[in-house]
């Protein structure tokens, strides 16, 4: 199979034209006429994943390996070290980032992982849903569904009637919706303080942990086209001790 064939399929799932202007989704490494033997899905790429990949593999990742312009290629530094390995092994890379967030990933995590089937979409990235639980009960449910032993939270109120979610990093979207609680990742201290004072509860579901379902969700769609992929995940650079 050639890259342009699967690229068209991916575009039908989450059109690349929907990506944000600052994004770099699409074909990152390789040519549209290149052929590939295996498909591997991952949130990101790291040296272990690339080193263990077979030649002529197609990686499909959520985060683009090349995000901003590279001014130099130093093969001793990330991401140039991975690019060098991939070129040597004829490995191709397609990334589906904000276009996939808008169409698939947020909805998949909310409905299939957290179990909330009814929701409203606000803008491109926010999904709002009813909770009707105490803050403590809601936090316990999220911990259980995401299989996380601890969560960093801001308790803005005792009862959560409605909540909103944006997987990955969505703190800049605070203020664009009305809800009692916001689930996202990468919250900063001053964002937390402001939210607390404004009675907005926050549940930090972490960047890696909230988007690690990329491979699972995309594999589901690819199977509809009789395409089967290996699902892996890059390392989470954070450790919890």
FENSUL-V914178 format. One line per field, one symbol per residue. burial: + if it has 16 or more other ideal C-beta (glycine too) atoms within 10 Angstrom, else -. A space follows every 50 residues. Layout:
burial: ???
This chain:
burial: --+--++--+--++-+-++---++++++++---+-+--++++++++--++ --+---+++++++++-------------++-++-++---+++++++++++ ++++++++++--++-+--+--+--+++++-+-+-+--++--++--+---- +-++-+---+--++++++-++-++--+-+++++++-+---++--+----+ +++++++++++++++-+++-++----+-+-++++-------
